[in-house]
């Protein structure tokens, strides 16, 4: 007769099982390469590193605030907006003949789409488990090519852009109190000076005319002879009108 044959075992819920193991994780030695728990050890380290970077960014924003420009004016067709630095490469790409004008769709959609599509397909084209870059030529070549293209286009955009003119165009205008019914302002408007210097002397294509620090004689000389981007002989009024205008501009002071 076999042992236990024909016998039934009934458990008693009042008696606790003695062989039940406590609900504790296994020892780390049973997991090769893993030496600590994700919670809270590893996650706490991640939070600490993130806090260090966040504090660093906050310090940079306080020490070097973002440069603010004047309020956007949709009627100002001379202003040339520039995207943020991470889009300067695309901004430069659209300047080339093969990606602008009638071929704008190529520079705006086709070329970026092919580039991002190729990067997305790289993990499926190279399934090796190697981590060393020289053992993975295909993804390494794609990443180096992408970095070189982004670096070159961004560099070209920065070098070829007129940042001084951009600073003048985007400068927050200094306001001044003036009388639009004054004779000097009437001459200013009739001579089309508003086109370049703005209706409130805030500047635009031309320089601002508030707090110039110039005397009436110096302003008259500049109008006659020109200076910088301002050509000579643009004023078509009389000498008496020019004198009134020069004195009016010389007296413009910020509030």
C-alpha positions as CSV (number, residue, x, y, z in Angstrom):
1,X,0.0,0.0,0.0
2,X,1.4,3.3,-1.0
3,X,1.8,6.0,1.6
4,X,-1.0,8.5,1.6
5,X,-3.2,6.5,-0.7
6,X,-6.9,6.9,0.1
7,X,-6.1,9.7,2.6
8,X,-7.4,13.2,2.4
9,X,-5.6,16.2,4.0
10,X,-7.7,19.1,5.3
11,X,-6.2,22.5,6.1
12,X,-7.1,24.4,9.2
13,X,-7.4,28.2,8.6
14,X,-6.6,28.8,12.3
15,X,-3.1,27.4,11.9
16,X,-0.6,29.7,10.1
17,X,1.6,28.1,7.5
18,X,5.1,27.9,8.7
19,X,6.8,27.6,5.4
20,X,5.4,30.8,3.8
21,X,8.2,33.2,2.9
22,X,7.9,36.9,3.8
23,X,7.2,39.3,0.9
24,X,10.7,40.8,0.5
25,X,12.8,41.3,-2.6
26,X,15.6,38.9,-3.5
27,X,19.1,39.8,-2.5
28,X,20.9,42.0,-5.1
29,X,23.6,39.3,-5.6
30,X,20.9,37.3,-7.5
31,X,20.7,40.0,-10.1
32,X,24.1,40.3,-11.9
33,X,24.9,43.9,-12.8
34,X,22.2,45.4,-10.6
35,X,23.5,46.7,-7.3
36,X,20.7,48.9,-6.0
37,X,16.9,49.3,-5.9
38,X,15.2,51.6,-8.4
39,X,13.1,53.1,-5.5
40,X,14.2,55.0,-3.7
41,X,18.0,54.8,-4.3
42,X,18.3,55.2,-8.1
43,X,15.3,57.6,-8.4
44,X,16.7,59.8,-5.6
45,X,20.0,60.2,-7.5
46,X,18.1,61.1,-10.7
47,X,16.2,63.8,-8.8
48,X,19.3,65.2,-7.3
49,X,21.0,65.4,-10.7
50,X,17.9,67.0,-12.2
51,X,17.8,69.6,-9.3
52,X,21.5,70.5,-10.0
53,X,20.8,71.2,-13.7
54,X,17.6,73.1,-12.9
55,X,19.4,75.4,-10.4
56,X,22.1,75.9,-13.1
57,X,19.5,76.9,-15.7
58,X,17.9,79.3,-13.2
59,X,21.2,80.9,-12.4
60,X,21.9,81.4,-16.1
61,X,18.5,83.0,-16.7
62,X,19.1,85.4,-13.9
63,X,22.6,86.3,-14.9
64,X,21.9,86.5,-18.7
65,X,18.2,87.3,-19.2
66,X,16.6,86.7,-22.6
67,X,17.0,89.7,-24.9
68,X,13.5,91.3,-25.4
69,X,12.6,93.2,-28.5
70,X,9.9,95.7,-29.2
71,X,6.2,94.8,-29.6
72,X,5.5,93.0,-32.9
73,X,4.2,95.3,-35.6
74,X,2.6,93.5,-38.5
75,X,2.7,96.6,-40.6
76,X,6.5,96.8,-40.4
77,X,7.6,95.0,-43.6
78,X,11.3,95.9,-43.1
79,X,11.7,93.8,-39.9
80,X,13.4,90.5,-40.5
81,X,12.4,87.9,-37.8
82,X,14.9,85.2,-36.9
83,X,13.9,81.9,-35.3
84,X,15.4,80.5,-32.1
85,X,18.9,79.0,-32.3
86,X,17.7,75.4,-32.6
87,X,15.8,76.4,-35.8
88,X,18.6,78.5,-37.4
89,X,19.7,75.5,-39.5
90,X,16.3,75.2,-41.1
91,X,16.2,79.0,-41.5
92,X,19.6,78.8,-43.4
93,X,18.5,75.9,-45.5
94,X,15.5,77.9,-46.9
95,X,17.9,80.6,-48.2
96,X,19.5,78.3,-50.7
97,X,18.2,78.3,-54.3
98,X,17.4,74.6,-54.4
99,X,15.2,74.9,-51.3
100,X,13.5,78.3,-51.7
101,X,11.2,80.1,-54.1
102,X,9.4,77.5,-56.3
103,X,11.3,74.7,-54.5
104,X,10.2,75.8,-51.0
105,X,8.4,72.6,-50.5
106,X,11.7,70.7,-50.9
107,X,13.5,72.7,-48.2
108,X,10.5,72.9,-45.8
109,X,9.1,69.3,-46.0
110,X,11.0,66.9,-48.3
111,X,14.6,67.3,-47.1
112,X,13.7,67.4,-43.3
113,X,11.3,64.6,-43.8
114,X,13.9,62.4,-45.4
115,X,16.5,63.3,-42.7
116,X,14.2,62.5,-39.8
117,X,12.8,59.4,-41.5
118,X,16.3,58.0,-42.0
119,X,17.2,58.6,-38.3
120,X,14.0,56.8,-37.3
121,X,14.8,53.8,-39.5
122,X,18.4,53.4,-38.2
123,X,17.4,51.2,-35.2
124,X,15.5,48.9,-37.5
125,X,18.4,48.8,-40.0
126,X,21.0,48.0,-37.4
127,X,19.9,45.5,-34.7
128,X,23.3,44.6,-33.3
129,X,23.7,44.7,-29.5
130,X,27.2,46.3,-29.8
131,X,27.5,49.6,-27.9
132,X,30.9,50.7,-29.3
133,X,30.5,53.3,-32.0
134,X,33.2,51.9,-34.3
135,X,31.4,48.5,-34.2
136,X,28.2,50.2,-35.4
137,X,29.2,52.0,-38.6
138,X,25.7,52.7,-40.0
139,X,24.1,54.6,-37.0
140,X,27.5,56.3,-36.2
141,X,27.7,57.6,-39.8
142,X,24.1,58.8,-39.7
143,X,24.6,60.7,-36.4
144,X,27.9,62.3,-37.5
145,X,26.4,63.4,-40.8
146,X,23.4,64.9,-39.0
147,X,25.6,66.7,-36.5
148,X,27.8,68.1,-39.3
149,X,24.8,69.3,-41.3
150,X,23.2,71.0,-38.3
151,X,26.4,72.5,-37.2
152,X,27.3,73.9,-40.6
153,X,23.9,75.3,-41.4
154,X,23.6,76.9,-37.9
155,X,27.1,78.4,-38.3
156,X,26.3,79.8,-41.7
157,X,23.1,81.4,-40.5
158,X,24.8,83.1,-37.6
159,X,27.8,84.4,-39.6
160,X,25.7,85.7,-42.6
161,X,23.0,87.5,-40.6
162,X,23.2,91.2,-39.9
163,X,22.8,91.1,-36.1
164,X,23.5,94.9,-35.6
165,X,20.6,95.8,-37.9
166,X,18.5,93.2,-36.2
167,X,19.3,94.8,-32.8
168,X,18.3,98.2,-34.1
169,X,15.1,96.9,-35.7
170,X,14.1,95.0,-32.6
171,X,15.1,97.6,-30.0
172,X,12.4,98.7,-27.6
173,X,11.7,102.3,-28.6
174,X,12.3,105.1,-26.1
175,X,9.1,107.2,-25.8
176,X,9.2,110.9,-25.8
177,X,6.5,113.6,-25.4
178,X,5.9,115.6,-28.5
179,X,3.2,117.7,-30.1
180,X,1.9,116.3,-33.4
181,X,0.5,119.7,-34.2
182,X,3.9,121.4,-33.9
183,X,5.5,122.9,-37.0
184,X,8.5,120.6,-36.7
185,X,6.4,117.5,-36.7
186,X,4.4,118.7,-39.6
187,X,7.6,119.1,-41.6
188,X,8.8,115.8,-40.4
189,X,5.7,114.1,-41.7
190,X,5.5,116.0,-45.0
191,X,9.2,115.1,-45.8
192,X,8.4,111.3,-45.4
193,X,10.9,110.9,-42.6
194,X,8.2,108.8,-40.9
195,X,8.9,106.0,-43.4
196,X,12.3,105.2,-41.9
197,X,12.3,106.8,-38.5
198,X,8.7,106.0,-37.3
199,X,5.7,108.1,-36.5
200,X,6.9,108.5,-32.9
201,X,10.6,108.8,-33.7
202,X,11.2,105.3,-32.5
203,X,13.2,104.2,-35.5
204,X,12.7,101.3,-37.9
205,X,14.7,101.2,-41.1
206,X,16.4,104.3,-39.8
207,X,17.8,105.1,-36.3
208,X,15.7,106.4,-33.5
209,X,15.6,110.2,-33.2
210,X,15.1,110.5,-29.4
211,X,18.0,111.4,-27.2
212,X,20.4,111.7,-30.2
213,X,22.7,114.1,-28.3
214,X,23.2,116.0,-31.6
215,X,22.8,119.7,-32.0
216,X,20.6,121.3,-34.6
217,X,23.7,122.1,-36.7
218,X,24.9,118.5,-36.6
219,X,21.5,117.2,-37.6
220,X,21.4,119.6,-40.6
221,X,24.9,118.5,-41.7
222,X,23.8,114.8,-41.6
223,X,20.7,115.6,-43.6
224,X,22.8,117.3,-46.3
225,X,25.7,114.9,-46.4
226,X,24.1,111.7,-45.2
227,X,25.6,109.2,-42.7
228,X,25.7,105.4,-42.7
229,X,22.7,103.9,-44.4
230,X,21.1,107.3,-44.8
231,X,21.8,108.8,-48.2
232,X,22.5,112.5,-48.7
233,X,19.9,115.0,-50.0
234,X,16.8,113.1,-49.0
235,X,15.1,116.2,-47.6
236,X,13.3,118.2,-50.3
237,X,12.1,121.1,-48.2
238,X,13.6,124.6,-47.8
239,X,16.6,125.5,-45.6
240,X,14.2,127.3,-43.2
241,X,12.1,124.1,-42.9
242,X,15.2,122.0,-42.4
243,X,16.4,124.3,-39.6
244,X,13.0,124.1,-37.8
245,X,13.0,120.3,-38.2
246,X,16.6,120.0,-36.9
247,X,15.8,122.1,-33.8
248,X,12.7,120.1,-33.2
249,X,14.6,116.8,-33.3
250,X,17.5,118.1,-31.2
251,X,15.0,118.9,-28.4
252,X,13.4,115.4,-28.4
253,X,14.1,113.9,-25.0
254,X,12.9,110.6,-23.4
255,X,10.3,110.7,-20.7
